[in-house]
Amino acid sequence: MSNAHELVRGHKRLLSLIEHALSEGWNVSRTPGGHLKFVKPGLPPIYTSATASDHRAERNARAMLRRAQRHATTAEHPVQEGADYD
């Protein structure tokens, strides 16, 4: 696995996203097409552009990572019908 600085390749806006993902346990790599691939065991891979021109691209990618983790957590602990949660 590469470190965050190698994955950035001149796109400094991506550094905080990659560091955040690594700290949350995601493995980050580049695809042959230059996109970033975020992988975490038990979750589907997430892809994002490495050269996003939108100023919200980093926030959108972080949101995708959070949603994937939240979805996996709720799938592990589904709400049971008729259960008393009081």
PDB file of N, CA, C and O in Angstrom:
ATOM      1  N   MET A   1       0.840  -1.179   0.000  1.00  0.00           N
ATOM      2  CA  MET A   1       0.000   0.000   0.000  1.00  0.00           C
ATOM      3  C   MET A   1       0.884   1.239   0.000  1.00  0.00           C
ATOM      4  O   MET A   1       1.888   1.294   0.710  1.00  0.00           O
ATOM      5  N   SER A   2       0.515   2.211  -0.780  1.00  0.00           N
ATOM      6  CA  SER A   2       1.252   3.464  -0.860  1.00  0.00           C
ATOM      7  C   SER A   2       0.857   4.366   0.295  1.00  0.00           C
ATOM      8  O   SER A   2      -0.200   4.207   0.905  1.00  0.00           O
ATOM      9  N   ASN A   3       1.743   5.321   0.581  1.00  0.00           N
ATOM     10  CA  ASN A   3       1.357   6.289   1.606  1.00  0.00           C
ATOM     11  C   ASN A   3       0.567   7.420   0.966  1.00  0.00           C
ATOM     12  O   ASN A   3       0.476   7.519  -0.258  1.00  0.00           O
ATOM     13  N   ALA A   4       0.000   8.267   1.808  1.00  0.00           N
ATOM     14  CA  ALA A   4      -0.905   9.319   1.326  1.00  0.00           C
ATOM     15  C   ALA A   4      -0.210  10.267   0.349  1.00  0.00           C
ATOM     16  O   ALA A   4      -0.816  10.679  -0.640  1.00  0.00           O
ATOM     17  N   HIS A   5       1.034  10.615   0.607  1.00  0.00           N
ATOM     18  CA  HIS A   5       1.735  11.569  -0.255  1.00  0.00           C
ATOM     19  C   HIS A   5       1.991  10.997  -1.651  1.00  0.00           C
ATOM     20  O   HIS A   5       1.968  11.738  -2.633  1.00  0.00           O
ATOM     21  N   GLU A   6       2.234   9.693  -1.747  1.00  0.00           N
ATOM     22  CA  GLU A   6       2.431   9.066  -3.057  1.00  0.00           C
ATOM     23  C   GLU A   6       1.119   9.021  -3.841  1.00  0.00           C
ATOM     24  O   GLU A   6       1.121   9.158  -5.065  1.00  0.00           O
ATOM     25  N   LEU A   7      -0.003   8.827  -3.136  1.00  0.00           N
ATOM     26  CA  LEU A   7      -1.297   8.739  -3.803  1.00  0.00           C
ATOM     27  C   LEU A   7      -1.799  10.089  -4.297  1.00  0.00           C
ATOM     28  O   LEU A   7      -2.569  10.149  -5.255  1.00  0.00           O
ATOM     29  N   VAL A   8      -1.374  11.164  -3.658  1.00  0.00           N
ATOM     30  CA  VAL A   8      -1.845  12.504  -4.013  1.00  0.00           C
ATOM     31  C   VAL A   8      -1.364  12.907  -5.395  1.00  0.00           C
ATOM     32  O   VAL A   8      -2.134  13.466  -6.175  1.00  0.00           O
ATOM     33  N   ARG A   9      -0.128  12.641  -5.708  1.00  0.00           N
ATOM     34  CA  ARG A   9       0.475  12.951  -7.021  1.00  0.00           C
ATOM     35  C   ARG A   9       0.183  14.375  -7.488  1.00  0.00           C
ATOM     36  O   ARG A   9      -0.273  14.583  -8.612  1.00  0.00           O
ATOM     37  N   GLY A  10       0.445  15.342  -6.631  1.00  0.00           N
ATOM     38  CA  GLY A  10       0.295  16.730  -7.014  1.00  0.00           C
ATOM     39  C   GLY A  10      -1.083  17.329  -6.791  1.00  0.00           C
ATOM     40  O   GLY A  10      -1.276  18.522  -7.022  1.00  0.00           O
ATOM     41  N   HIS A  11      -2.029  16.540  -6.353  1.00  0.00           N
ATOM     42  CA  HIS A  11      -3.381  17.039  -6.101  1.00  0.00           C
ATOM     43  C   HIS A  11      -3.561  17.170  -4.589  1.00  0.00           C
ATOM     44  O   HIS A  11      -4.149  16.304  -3.941  1.00  0.00           O
ATOM     45  N   LYS A  12      -3.044  18.268  -4.045  1.00  0.00           N
ATOM     46  CA  LYS A  12      -2.985  18.436  -2.592  1.00  0.00           C
ATOM     47  C   LYS A  12      -4.353  18.438  -1.924  1.00  0.00           C
ATOM     48  O   LYS A  12      -4.456  18.157  -0.730  1.00  0.00           O
ATOM     49  N   ARG A  13      -5.406  18.752  -2.678  1.00  0.00           N
ATOM     50  CA  ARG A  13      -6.747  18.731  -2.090  1.00  0.00           C
ATOM     51  C   ARG A  13      -7.135  17.331  -1.626  1.00  0.00           C
ATOM     52  O   ARG A  13      -7.992  17.182  -0.755  1.00  0.00           O
ATOM     53  N   LEU A  14      -6.515  16.311  -2.200  1.00  0.00           N
ATOM     54  CA  LEU A  14      -6.849  14.932  -1.857  1.00  0.00           C
ATOM     55  C   LEU A  14      -6.162  14.443  -0.591  1.00  0.00           C
ATOM     56  O   LEU A  14      -6.570  13.431  -0.021  1.00  0.00           O
ATOM     57  N   LEU A  15      -5.137  15.136  -0.148  1.00  0.00           N
ATOM     58  CA  LEU A  15      -4.339  14.646   0.971  1.00  0.00           C
ATOM     59  C   LEU A  15      -5.176  14.418   2.223  1.00  0.00           C
ATOM     60  O   LEU A  15      -5.061  13.364   2.848  1.00  0.00           O
ATOM     61  N   SER A  16      -6.010  15.371   2.603  1.00  0.00           N
ATOM     62  CA  SER A  16      -6.787  15.197   3.827  1.00  0.00           C
ATOM     63  C   SER A  16      -7.810  14.068   3.678  1.00  0.00           C
ATOM     64  O   SER A  16      -8.082  13.359   4.647  1.00  0.00           O
ATOM     65  N   LEU A  17      -8.382  13.889   2.482  1.00  0.00           N
ATOM     66  CA  LEU A  17      -9.315  12.793   2.247  1.00  0.00           C
ATOM     67  C   LEU A  17      -8.614  11.447   2.416  1.00  0.00           C
ATOM     68  O   LEU A  17      -9.132  10.554   3.085  1.00  0.00           O
ATOM     69  N   ILE A  18      -7.450  11.304   1.816  1.00  0.00           N
ATOM     70  CA  ILE A  18      -6.711  10.044   1.892  1.00  0.00           C
ATOM     71  C   ILE A  18      -6.270   9.768   3.326  1.00  0.00           C
ATOM     72  O   ILE A  18      -6.386   8.638   3.802  1.00  0.00           O
ATOM     73  N   GLU A  19      -5.767  10.783   4.013  1.00  0.00           N
ATOM     74  CA  GLU A  19      -5.360  10.592   5.407  1.00  0.00           C
ATOM     75  C   GLU A  19      -6.544  10.202   6.279  1.00  0.00           C
ATOM     76  O   GLU A  19      -6.415   9.350   7.158  1.00  0.00           O
ATOM     77  N   HIS A  20      -7.704  10.823   6.038  1.00  0.00           N
ATOM     78  CA  HIS A  20      -8.916  10.477   6.792  1.00  0.00           C
ATOM     79  C   HIS A  20      -9.294   9.018   6.550  1.00  0.00           C
ATOM     80  O   HIS A  20      -9.573   8.281   7.496  1.00  0.00           O
ATOM     81  N   ALA A  21      -9.302   8.606   5.291  1.00  0.00           N
ATOM     82  CA  ALA A  21      -9.676   7.235   4.950  1.00  0.00           C
ATOM     83  C   ALA A  21      -8.714   6.230   5.583  1.00  0.00           C
ATOM     84  O   ALA A  21      -9.147   5.211   6.120  1.00  0.00           O
ATOM     85  N   LEU A  22      -7.430   6.509   5.523  1.00  0.00           N
ATOM     86  CA  LEU A  22      -6.448   5.607   6.116  1.00  0.00           C
ATOM     87  C   LEU A  22      -6.639   5.506   7.629  1.00  0.00           C
ATOM     88  O   LEU A  22      -6.503   4.426   8.203  1.00  0.00           O
ATOM     89  N   SER A  23      -6.951   6.621   8.268  1.00  0.00           N
ATOM     90  CA  SER A  23      -7.147   6.605   9.725  1.00  0.00           C
ATOM     91  C   SER A  23      -8.419   5.848  10.112  1.00  0.00           C
ATOM     92  O   SER A  23      -8.529   5.357  11.236  1.00  0.00           O
ATOM     93  N   GLU A  24      -9.384   5.749   9.187  1.00  0.00           N
ATOM     94  CA  GLU A  24     -10.631   5.027   9.437  1.00  0.00           C
ATOM     95  C   GLU A  24     -10.530   3.548   9.036  1.00  0.00           C
ATOM     96  O   GLU A  24     -11.518   2.817   9.110  1.00  0.00           O
ATOM     97  N   GLY A  25      -9.348   3.110   8.617  1.00  0.00           N
ATOM     98  CA  GLY A  25      -9.147   1.697   8.295  1.00  0.00           C
ATOM     99  C   GLY A  25      -9.358   1.321   6.839  1.00  0.00           C
ATOM    100  O   GLY A  25      -9.385   0.135   6.510  1.00  0.00           O
ATOM    101  N   TRP A  26      -9.510   2.304   5.957  1.00  0.00           N
ATOM    102  CA  TRP A  26      -9.669   2.018   4.538  1.00  0.00           C
ATOM    103  C   TRP A  26      -8.301   1.826   3.900  1.00  0.00           C
ATOM    104  O   TRP A  26      -7.331   2.468   4.304  1.00  0.00           O
ATOM    105  N   ASN A  27      -8.217   0.951   2.911  1.00  0.00           N
ATOM    106  CA  ASN A  27      -7.021   0.830   2.080  1.00  0.00           C
ATOM    107  C   ASN A  27      -7.269   1.683   0.841  1.00  0.00           C
ATOM    108  O   ASN A  27      -8.335   1.601   0.230  1.00  0.00           O
ATOM    109  N   VAL A  28      -6.296   2.493   0.474  1.00  0.00           N
ATOM    110  CA  VAL A  28      -6.455   3.406  -0.655  1.00  0.00           C
ATOM    111  C   VAL A  28      -5.427   3.060  -1.715  1.00  0.00           C
ATOM    112  O   VAL A  28      -4.246   2.878  -1.418  1.00  0.00           O
ATOM    113  N   SER A  29      -5.892   2.972  -2.963  1.00  0.00           N
ATOM    114  CA  SER A  29      -4.969   2.707  -4.072  1.00  0.00           C
ATOM    115  C   SER A  29      -5.470   3.464  -5.291  1.00  0.00           C
ATOM    116  O   SER A  29      -6.581   3.995  -5.300  1.00  0.00           O
ATOM    117  N   ARG A  30      -4.638   3.503  -6.310  1.00  0.00           N
ATOM    118  CA  ARG A  30      -5.015   4.130  -7.577  1.00  0.00           C
ATOM    119  C   ARG A  30      -5.366   3.043  -8.576  1.00  0.00           C
ATOM    120  O   ARG A  30      -4.728   1.991  -8.619  1.00  0.00           O
ATOM    121  N   THR A  31      -6.374   3.305  -9.366  1.00  0.00           N
ATOM    122  CA  THR A  31      -6.743   2.378 -10.433  1.00  0.00           C
ATOM    123  C   THR A  31      -5.851   2.664 -11.642  1.00  0.00           C
ATOM    124  O   THR A  31      -5.192   3.702 -11.683  1.00  0.00           O
ATOM    125  N   PRO A  32      -5.819   1.763 -12.625  1.00  0.00           N
ATOM    126  CA  PRO A  32      -5.026   2.039 -13.827  1.00  0.00           C
ATOM    127  C   PRO A  32      -5.467   3.320 -14.550  1.00  0.00           C
ATOM    128  O   PRO A  32      -4.678   3.941 -15.263  1.00  0.00           O
ATOM    129  N   GLY A  33      -6.741   3.707 -14.356  1.00  0.00           N
ATOM    130  CA  GLY A  33      -7.248   4.915 -14.987  1.00  0.00           C
ATOM    131  C   GLY A  33      -6.981   6.181 -14.185  1.00  0.00           C
ATOM    132  O   GLY A  33      -7.345   7.277 -14.610  1.00  0.00           O
ATOM    133  N   GLY A  34      -6.345   6.032 -13.026  1.00  0.00           N
ATOM    134  CA  GLY A  34      -5.987   7.196 -12.224  1.00  0.00           C
ATOM    135  C   GLY A  34      -6.980   7.579 -11.141  1.00  0.00           C
ATOM    136  O   GLY A  34      -6.756   8.556 -10.426  1.00  0.00           O
ATOM    137  N   HIS A  35      -8.072   6.837 -11.001  1.00  0.00           N
ATOM    138  CA  HIS A  35      -9.034   7.128  -9.950  1.00  0.00           C
ATOM    139  C   HIS A  35      -8.524   6.573  -8.622  1.00  0.00           C
ATOM    140  O   HIS A  35      -7.612   5.746  -8.593  1.00  0.00           O
ATOM    141  N   LEU A  36      -9.113   7.032  -7.541  1.00  0.00           N
ATOM    142  CA  LEU A  36      -8.784   6.494  -6.228  1.00  0.00           C
ATOM    143  C   LEU A  36      -9.791   5.412  -5.870  1.00  0.00           C
ATOM    144  O   LEU A  36     -10.993   5.560  -6.090  1.00  0.00           O
ATOM    145  N   LYS A  37      -9.281   4.329  -5.318  1.00  0.00           N
ATOM    146  CA  LYS A  37     -10.129   3.207  -4.914  1.00  0.00           C
ATOM    147  C   LYS A  37      -9.963   3.025  -3.409  1.00  0.00           C
ATOM    148  O   LYS A  37      -8.853   2.835  -2.912  1.00  0.00           O
ATOM    149  N   PHE A  38     -11.086   3.086  -2.694  1.00  0.00           N
ATOM    150  CA  PHE A  38     -11.098   2.906  -1.249  1.00  0.00           C
ATOM    151  C   PHE A  38     -11.714   1.542  -0.959  1.00  0.00           C
ATOM    152  O   PHE A  38     -12.827   1.252  -1.399  1.00  0.00           O
ATOM    153  N   VAL A  39     -10.985   0.700  -0.213  1.00  0.00           N
ATOM    154  CA  VAL A  39     -11.442  -0.653   0.080  1.00  0.00           C
ATOM    155  C   VAL A  39     -11.332  -0.896   1.576  1.00  0.00           C
ATOM    156  O   VAL A  39     -10.333  -0.554   2.210  1.00  0.00           O
ATOM    157  N   LYS A  40     -12.389  -1.499   2.129  1.00  0.00           N
ATOM    158  CA  LYS A  40     -12.392  -1.895   3.536  1.00  0.00           C
ATOM    159  C   LYS A  40     -13.079  -3.253   3.599  1.00  0.00           C
ATOM    160  O   LYS A  40     -14.141  -3.426   3.001  1.00  0.00           O
ATOM    161  N   PRO A  41     -12.503  -4.218   4.306  1.00  0.00           N
ATOM    162  CA  PRO A  41     -13.098  -5.557   4.359  1.00  0.00           C
ATOM    163  C   PRO A  41     -14.567  -5.513   4.777  1.00  0.00           C
ATOM    164  O   PRO A  41     -14.938  -4.834   5.734  1.00  0.00           O
ATOM    165  N   GLY A  42     -15.382  -6.247   4.044  1.00  0.00           N
ATOM    166  CA  GLY A  42     -16.798  -6.330   4.348  1.00  0.00           C
ATOM    167  C   GLY A  42     -17.643  -5.232   3.736  1.00  0.00           C
ATOM    168  O   GLY A  42     -18.864  -5.230   3.891  1.00  0.00           O
ATOM    169  N   LEU A  43     -17.003  -4.289   3.034  1.00  0.00           N
ATOM    170  CA  LEU A  43     -17.730  -3.180   2.418  1.00  0.00           C
ATOM    171  C   LEU A  43     -17.435  -3.147   0.922  1.00  0.00           C
ATOM    172  O   LEU A  43     -16.369  -3.588   0.494  1.00  0.00           O
ATOM    173  N   PRO A  44     -18.366  -2.631   0.123  1.00  0.00           N
ATOM    174  CA  PRO A  44     -18.081  -2.521  -1.311  1.00  0.00           C
ATOM    175  C   PRO A  44     -17.024  -1.448  -1.561  1.00  0.00           C
ATOM    176  O   PRO A  44     -16.938  -0.483  -0.802  1.00  0.00           O
ATOM    177  N   PRO A  45     -16.224  -1.602  -2.608  1.00  0.00           N
ATOM    178  CA  PRO A  45     -15.214  -0.579  -2.899  1.00  0.00           C
ATOM    179  C   PRO A  45     -15.869   0.733  -3.321  1.00  0.00           C
ATOM    180  O   PRO A  45     -16.957   0.747  -3.896  1.00  0.00           O
ATOM    181  N   ILE A  46     -15.190   1.823  -3.025  1.00  0.00           N
ATOM    182  CA  ILE A  46     -15.671   3.151  -3.398  1.00  0.00           C
ATOM    183  C   ILE A  46     -14.621   3.783  -4.287  1.00  0.00           C
ATOM    184  O   ILE A  46     -13.431   3.759  -3.973  1.00  0.00           O
ATOM    185  N   TYR A  47     -15.066   4.349  -5.402  1.00  0.00           N
ATOM    186  CA  TYR A  47     -14.172   4.992  -6.358  1.00  0.00           C
ATOM    187  C   TYR A  47     -14.477   6.475  -6.413  1.00  0.00           C
ATOM    188  O   TYR A  47     -15.633   6.890  -6.323  1.00  0.00           O
ATOM    189  N   THR A  48     -13.423   7.270  -6.561  1.00  0.00           N
ATOM    190  CA  THR A  48     -13.603   8.702  -6.746  1.00  0.00           C
ATOM    191  C   THR A  48     -12.516   9.223  -7.674  1.00  0.00           C
ATOM    192  O   THR A  48     -11.450   8.622  -7.808  1.00  0.00           O
ATOM    193  N   SER A  49     -12.802  10.334  -8.302  1.00  0.00           N
ATOM    194  CA  SER A  49     -11.841  10.937  -9.212  1.00  0.00           C
ATOM    195  C   SER A  49     -10.651  11.485  -8.444  1.00  0.00           C
ATOM    196  O   SER A  49     -10.803  12.025  -7.348  1.00  0.00           O
ATOM    197  N   ALA A  50      -9.482  11.345  -9.016  1.00  0.00           N
ATOM    198  CA  ALA A  50      -8.278  11.887  -8.387  1.00  0.00           C
ATOM    199  C   ALA A  50      -8.021  13.315  -8.834  1.00  0.00           C
ATOM    200  O   ALA A  50      -7.139  13.985  -8.295  1.00  0.00           O
ATOM    201  N   THR A  51      -8.780  13.789  -9.813  1.00  0.00           N
ATOM    202  CA  THR A  51      -8.578  15.147 -10.325  1.00  0.00           C
ATOM    203  C   THR A  51      -9.893  15.910 -10.330  1.00  0.00           C
ATOM    204  O   THR A  51     -10.200  16.620 -11.287  1.00  0.00           O
ATOM    205  N   ALA A  52     -10.651  15.767  -9.284  1.00  0.00           N
ATOM    206  CA  ALA A  52     -11.968  16.411  -9.240  1.00  0.00           C
ATOM    207  C   ALA A  52     -11.838  17.924  -9.314  1.00  0.00           C
ATOM    208  O   ALA A  52     -11.019  18.526  -8.620  1.00  0.00           O
ATOM    209  N   SER A  53     -12.656  18.529 -10.163  1.00  0.00           N
ATOM    210  CA  SER A  53     -12.615  19.979 -10.296  1.00  0.00           C
ATOM    211  C   SER A  53     -13.636  20.651  -9.376  1.00  0.00           C
ATOM    212  O   SER A  53     -13.539  21.849  -9.111  1.00  0.00           O
ATOM    213  N   ASP A  54     -14.596  19.895  -8.897  1.00  0.00           N
ATOM    214  CA  ASP A  54     -15.623  20.436  -8.012  1.00  0.00           C
ATOM    215  C   ASP A  54     -15.037  20.658  -6.622  1.00  0.00           C
ATOM    216  O   ASP A  54     -14.363  19.782  -6.080  1.00  0.00           O
ATOM    217  N   HIS A  55     -15.294  21.821  -6.054  1.00  0.00           N
ATOM    218  CA  HIS A  55     -14.740  22.122  -4.736  1.00  0.00           C
ATOM    219  C   HIS A  55     -15.362  21.265  -3.637  1.00  0.00           C
ATOM    220  O   HIS A  55     -14.828  21.208  -2.529  1.00  0.00           O
ATOM    221  N   ARG A  56     -16.484  20.597  -3.924  1.00  0.00           N
ATOM    222  CA  ARG A  56     -17.130  19.741  -2.930  1.00  0.00           C
ATOM    223  C   ARG A  56     -16.753  18.263  -3.100  1.00  0.00           C
ATOM    224  O   ARG A  56     -17.276  17.416  -2.377  1.00  0.00           O
ATOM    225  N   ALA A  57     -15.892  17.951  -4.004  1.00  0.00           N
ATOM    226  CA  ALA A  57     -15.564  16.559  -4.298  1.00  0.00           C
ATOM    227  C   ALA A  57     -15.025  15.828  -3.077  1.00  0.00           C
ATOM    228  O   ALA A  57     -15.394  14.679  -2.833  1.00  0.00           O
ATOM    229  N   GLU A  58     -14.161  16.476  -2.310  1.00  0.00           N
ATOM    230  CA  GLU A  58     -13.611  15.822  -1.114  1.00  0.00           C
ATOM    231  C   GLU A  58     -14.714  15.522  -0.113  1.00  0.00           C
ATOM    232  O   GLU A  58     -14.770  14.425   0.443  1.00  0.00           O
ATOM    233  N   ARG A  59     -15.595  16.495   0.119  1.00  0.00           N
ATOM    234  CA  ARG A  59     -16.695  16.282   1.070  1.00  0.00           C
ATOM    235  C   ARG A  59     -17.635  15.184   0.589  1.00  0.00           C
ATOM    236  O   ARG A  59     -18.113  14.377   1.387  1.00  0.00           O
ATOM    237  N   ASN A  60     -17.896  15.155  -0.695  1.00  0.00           N
ATOM    238  CA  ASN A  60     -18.769  14.109  -1.236  1.00  0.00           C
ATOM    239  C   ASN A  60     -18.142  12.729  -1.064  1.00  0.00           C
ATOM    240  O   ASN A  60     -18.842  11.771  -0.734  1.00  0.00           O
ATOM    241  N   ALA A  61     -16.839  12.615  -1.282  1.00  0.00           N
ATOM    242  CA  ALA A  61     -16.153  11.337  -1.114  1.00  0.00           C
ATOM    243  C   ALA A  61     -16.170  10.912   0.352  1.00  0.00           C
ATOM    244  O   ALA A  61     -16.392   9.739   0.653  1.00  0.00           O
ATOM    245  N   ARG A  62     -15.938  11.855   1.266  1.00  0.00           N
ATOM    246  CA  ARG A  62     -16.018  11.522   2.705  1.00  0.00           C
ATOM    247  C   ARG A  62     -17.412  11.030   3.069  1.00  0.00           C
ATOM    248  O   ARG A  62     -17.560  10.086   3.845  1.00  0.00           O
ATOM    249  N   ALA A  63     -18.422  11.666   2.512  1.00  0.00           N
ATOM    250  CA  ALA A  63     -19.799  11.263   2.784  1.00  0.00           C
ATOM    251  C   ALA A  63     -20.053   9.842   2.277  1.00  0.00           C
ATOM    252  O   ALA A  63     -20.742   9.066   2.939  1.00  0.00           O
ATOM    253  N   MET A  64     -19.504   9.495   1.111  1.00  0.00           N
ATOM    254  CA  MET A  64     -19.664   8.138   0.589  1.00  0.00           C
ATOM    255  C   MET A  64     -19.024   7.117   1.521  1.00  0.00           C
ATOM    256  O   MET A  64     -19.587   6.047   1.753  1.00  0.00           O
ATOM    257  N   LEU A  65     -17.843   7.445   2.060  1.00  0.00           N
ATOM    258  CA  LEU A  65     -17.170   6.536   2.986  1.00  0.00           C
ATOM    259  C   LEU A  65     -17.999   6.356   4.255  1.00  0.00           C
ATOM    260  O   LEU A  65     -18.162   5.237   4.742  1.00  0.00           O
ATOM    261  N   ARG A  66     -18.526   7.468   4.792  1.00  0.00           N
ATOM    262  CA  ARG A  66     -19.354   7.387   6.007  1.00  0.00           C
ATOM    263  C   ARG A  66     -20.616   6.566   5.768  1.00  0.00           C
ATOM    264  O   ARG A  66     -20.992   5.736   6.596  1.00  0.00           O
ATOM    265  N   ARG A  67     -21.268   6.804   4.631  1.00  0.00           N
ATOM    266  CA  ARG A  67     -22.495   6.060   4.330  1.00  0.00           C
ATOM    267  C   ARG A  67     -22.226   4.568   4.190  1.00  0.00           C
ATOM    268  O   ARG A  67     -23.022   3.751   4.652  1.00  0.00           O
ATOM    269  N   ALA A  68     -21.119   4.206   3.561  1.00  0.00           N
ATOM    270  CA  ALA A  68     -20.784   2.788   3.402  1.00  0.00           C
ATOM    271  C   ALA A  68     -20.585   2.134   4.763  1.00  0.00           C
ATOM    272  O   ALA A  68     -21.074   1.030   5.004  1.00  0.00           O
ATOM    273  N   GLN A  69     -19.870   2.812   5.648  1.00  0.00           N
ATOM    274  CA  GLN A  69     -19.645   2.263   6.989  1.00  0.00           C
ATOM    275  C   GLN A  69     -20.952   2.177   7.764  1.00  0.00           C
ATOM    276  O   GLN A  69     -21.213   1.176   8.433  1.00  0.00           O
ATOM    277  N   ARG A  70     -21.779   3.223   7.679  1.00  0.00           N
ATOM    278  CA  ARG A  70     -23.050   3.233   8.404  1.00  0.00           C
ATOM    279  C   ARG A  70     -23.960   2.128   7.890  1.00  0.00           C
ATOM    280  O   ARG A  70     -24.631   1.458   8.675  1.00  0.00           O
ATOM    281  N   HIS A  71     -23.986   1.936   6.572  1.00  0.00           N
ATOM    282  CA  HIS A  71     -24.815   0.887   5.986  1.00  0.00           C
ATOM    283  C   HIS A  71     -24.361  -0.489   6.474  1.00  0.00           C
ATOM    284  O   HIS A  71     -25.192  -1.346   6.772  1.00  0.00           O
ATOM    285  N   ALA A  72     -23.064  -0.700   6.556  1.00  0.00           N
ATOM    286  CA  ALA A  72     -22.537  -1.986   7.018  1.00  0.00           C
ATOM    287  C   ALA A  72     -22.885  -2.211   8.482  1.00  0.00           C
ATOM    288  O   ALA A  72     -23.178  -3.337   8.883  1.00  0.00           O
ATOM    289  N   THR A  73     -22.855  -1.148   9.286  1.00  0.00           N
ATOM    290  CA  THR A  73     -23.173  -1.263  10.708  1.00  0.00           C
ATOM    291  C   THR A  73     -24.642  -1.611  10.895  1.00  0.00           C
ATOM    292  O   THR A  73     -24.977  -2.467  11.715  1.00  0.00           O
ATOM    293  N   THR A  74     -25.516  -0.961  10.150  1.00  0.00           N
ATOM    294  CA  THR A  74     -26.943  -1.256  10.288  1.00  0.00           C
ATOM    295  C   THR A  74     -27.277  -2.635   9.743  1.00  0.00           C
ATOM    296  O   THR A  74     -28.219  -3.270  10.217  1.00  0.00           O
ATOM    297  N   ALA A  75     -26.524  -3.113   8.756  1.00  0.00           N
ATOM    298  CA  ALA A  75     -26.749  -4.457   8.225  1.00  0.00           C
ATOM    299  C   ALA A  75     -26.346  -5.513   9.239  1.00  0.00           C
ATOM    300  O   ALA A  75     -26.937  -6.592   9.280  1.00  0.00           O
ATOM    301  N   GLU A  76     -25.340  -5.212  10.063  1.00  0.00           N
ATOM    302  CA  GLU A  76     -24.898  -6.149  11.094  1.00  0.00           C
ATOM    303  C   GLU A  76     -25.887  -6.222  12.243  1.00  0.00           C
ATOM    304  O   GLU A  76     -26.019  -7.264  12.885  1.00  0.00           O
ATOM    305  N   HIS A  77     -26.581  -5.126  12.508  1.00  0.00           N
ATOM    306  CA  HIS A  77     -27.505  -5.031  13.633  1.00  0.00           C
ATOM    307  C   HIS A  77     -28.870  -4.569  13.153  1.00  0.00           C
ATOM    308  O   HIS A  77     -29.283  -3.449  13.453  1.00  0.00           O
ATOM    309  N   PRO A  78     -29.580  -5.418  12.409  1.00  0.00           N
ATOM    310  CA  PRO A  78     -30.887  -4.989  11.898  1.00  0.00           C
ATOM    311  C   PRO A  78     -31.907  -4.830  13.026  1.00  0.00           C
ATOM    312  O   PRO A  78     -31.840  -5.518  14.045  1.00  0.00           O
ATOM    313  N   VAL A  79     -32.836  -3.925  12.827  1.00  0.00           N
ATOM    314  CA  VAL A  79     -33.914  -3.720  13.790  1.00  0.00           C
ATOM    315  C   VAL A  79     -34.906  -4.862  13.618  1.00  0.00           C
ATOM    316  O   VAL A  79     -35.351  -5.146  12.506  1.00  0.00           O
ATOM    317  N   GLN A  80     -35.248  -5.512  14.722  1.00  0.00           N
ATOM    318  CA  GLN A  80     -36.181  -6.628  14.653  1.00  0.00           C
ATOM    319  C   GLN A  80     -37.595  -6.129  14.868  1.00  0.00           C
ATOM    320  O   GLN A  80     -37.861  -5.333  15.768  1.00  0.00           O
ATOM    321  N   GLU A  81     -38.495  -6.608  14.030  1.00  0.00           N
ATOM    322  CA  GLU A  81     -39.893  -6.218  14.169  1.00  0.00           C
ATOM    323  C   GLU A  81     -40.458  -6.775  15.454  1.00  0.00           C
ATOM    324  O   GLU A  81     -40.223  -7.934  15.795  1.00  0.00           O
ATOM    325  N   GLY A  82     -41.199  -5.956  16.164  1.00  0.00           N
ATOM    326  CA  GLY A  82     -41.862  -6.394  17.385  1.00  0.00           C
ATOM    327  C   GLY A  82     -40.957  -6.460  18.604  1.00  0.00           C
ATOM    328  O   GLY A  82     -41.413  -6.822  19.689  1.00  0.00           O
ATOM    329  N   ALA A  83     -39.678  -6.117  18.446  1.00  0.00           N
ATOM    330  CA  ALA A  83     -38.761  -6.162  19.586  1.00  0.00           C
ATOM    331  C   ALA A  83     -38.990  -4.944  20.470  1.00  0.00           C
ATOM    332  O   ALA A  83     -39.332  -3.867  19.982  1.00  0.00           O
ATOM    333  N   ASP A  84     -38.804  -5.119  21.751  1.00  0.00           N
ATOM    334  CA  ASP A  84     -38.983  -4.028  22.705  1.00  0.00           C
ATOM    335  C   ASP A  84     -37.626  -3.389  22.965  1.00  0.00           C
ATOM    336  O   ASP A  84     -36.775  -3.985  23.624  1.00  0.00           O
ATOM    337  N   TYR A  85     -37.415  -2.165  22.445  1.00  0.00           N
ATOM    338  CA  TYR A  85     -36.138  -1.468  22.574  1.00  0.00           C
ATOM    339  C   TYR A  85     -36.145  -0.421  23.664  1.00  0.00           C
ATOM    340  O   TYR A  85     -35.264   0.439  23.684  1.00  0.00           O
ATOM    341  N   ASP A  86     -37.111  -0.460  24.578  1.00  0.00           N
ATOM    342  CA  ASP A  86     -37.165   0.552  25.650  1.00  0.00           C
ATOM    343  C   ASP A  86     -36.154   0.290  26.717  1.00  0.00           C
ATOM    344  O   ASP A  86     -36.069   1.045  27.686  1.00  0.00           O
TER     345      ASP A  86
END
